[in-house]
Amino acid sequence: MEKNALYRREFSNIVNSMKPSAIDAILKAIGDPEMISFGGGLPNPESFPVDDVKKVFNELISTSGRKMLQYGATEGLRALSVTLAKRMKEQQGISCDPSEIVQTTGSQEALYILGKMLANPGDYVISEAPTYLGAITAFRASGIRMIPVEMDNNGMKMDALRATLKKYPHPKFIYVLPNFQNPTGISMNLERRKELIEIVTEAGIIVLEDDPYGALRFSGTPQPAIKSLDRNNNVIYLGTFSKVLAPGFRLGYAVAPQEIVEKMKMVKQALDLASSTISEYIAEAYLSGGYIDRWLPNVVELYRGKRDLMIKSLEQYLPKNVEFTRPDGGMFIWVTKKGANTDKMLEDAIKKKVLYVVGSEFYPENDNHESMRLNFTYSTDEKLVEGVKRLGKVFENTGN
Ligand SMILES: Cc1ncc(COP(=O)(O)O)c(C=O)c1O
């Protein structure tokens, strides 16, 4: 047998249905020092509270080192769940008992667990279109079909959702990103959040509310979490420390009814037994010691400046027929040109040493090519302006 043919023969149908994502190419190109990357969803390294983390770690390793280095409970550190429950109540109006929280290895793990747990292969879920690439990947890994619902500047369109539900009445859940959505930066307005709750309460459908960016608001009025409007326990809420502390912690959390929590723990045990106790201990002290509230305003300030600079540069350097979103927070701007094919443009962009993520990656069927996602948080100000200039040239080269 040809070398390695054995392995190819043994791959499962699900693995064979998976394809390399654009993220691989982006992570590779980042290695080029001249490349300006608007590609990854990376926080700015300046946003990491290195000194605070060092201080907290040093204290904890002497007071709790032997506990912090041990395996932890599958649902995570109890003290952290208590702190998170209190904080979510105060800041987001989300009422939950600490026992309704499962800490996960990033919210990415929660997406995978919930897909695995709630759907059989061939089942479908509903999502915004476009939606988070990592969710498409996570759900696809469980053989889930994704049914897209159109969005506009106020988030998922509720008339479109109602129409989709007529055709697809039994989704396993509806996946939404109400705050500064990845990839568009768009937020769902209050009216639609309320209407979504009305729809799912009446139809008995689970909502998966994924909210990594809600705390990164630079302008506009904060909107209540969908979970906070939920009186019937239809909503599962996902949070993460990746964008408000550091992704290296690999720590997220799900807030869900007890029945869901119990099953999530079983699936999580099959995956990794428990998340990192080191991360859980540090995150708990970071929250309860007030470090986060002292530091986060700096991050918001840093990112507000970068958003403003990117918008100004896009206005200055992109042809006038190119449209883009103006998000009130988060990390991304969605750039669209009617009739363009951003997949094809990427080759020219890489030649000019600027990277973006092609919009088609964010559609489950990869069937829309007119947009691209730009990250504005990672680059230095200088590179940000230069990168947009290069992008302007790429658009000019498309010729229309
Ligand atoms: C919408 C969304 N959900 C989930 C994640 C996963 O984040 P993490 O696993 O780092 O918590 C990301 C990361 O970029 C994201 O943008």
The ligand as an SDF file (V2000), in Angstrom:
LIG
                    3D

 16 16  0  0  0  0  0  0  0  0999 V2000
  -17.6800   35.1130   17.8530 C   0  0  0  0  0  0  0  0  0  0  0  0
  -16.6040   34.3130   18.4830 C   0  0  0  0  0  0  0  0  0  0  0  0
  -16.9570   33.2760   19.2560 N   0  0  0  0  0  0  0  0  0  0  0  0
  -16.0300   32.5280   19.8560 C   0  0  0  0  0  0  0  0  0  0  0  0
  -14.6850   32.7880   19.6950 C   0  0  0  0  0  0  0  0  0  0  0  0
  -13.6980   31.8700   20.3630 C   0  0  0  0  0  0  0  0  0  0  0  0
  -12.9280   32.5200   21.2580 O   0  0  0  0  0  0  0  0  0  0  0  0
  -12.1600   31.8060   22.4470 P   0  0  0  0  0  0  0  0  0  0  0  0
  -12.1780   30.3370   22.1970 O   0  0  0  0  0  0  0  0  0  0  0  0
  -10.7980   32.3720   22.4050 O   0  0  0  0  0  0  0  0  0  0  0  0
  -12.9250   32.1630   23.6720 O   0  0  0  0  0  0  0  0  0  0  0  0
  -14.2740   33.8600   18.8990 C   0  0  0  0  0  0  0  0  0  0  0  0
  -12.8550   34.1440   18.6770 C   0  0  0  0  0  0  0  0  0  0  0  0
  -12.4410   34.9780   17.9460 O   0  0  0  0  0  0  0  0  0  0  0  0
  -15.2670   34.6440   18.2800 C   0  0  0  0  0  0  0  0  0  0  0  0
  -14.9740   35.6890   17.5000 O   0  0  0  0  0  0  0  0  0  0  0  0
  1  2  1  0
  2  3  1  0
  2 15  2  0
  3  4  2  0
  4  5  1  0
  5  6  1  0
  5 12  2  0
  6  7  1  0
  7  8  1  0
  8  9  2  0
  8 10  1  0
  8 11  1  0
 12 13  1  0
 12 15  1  0
 13 14  2  0
 15 16  1  0
M  END
$$$$
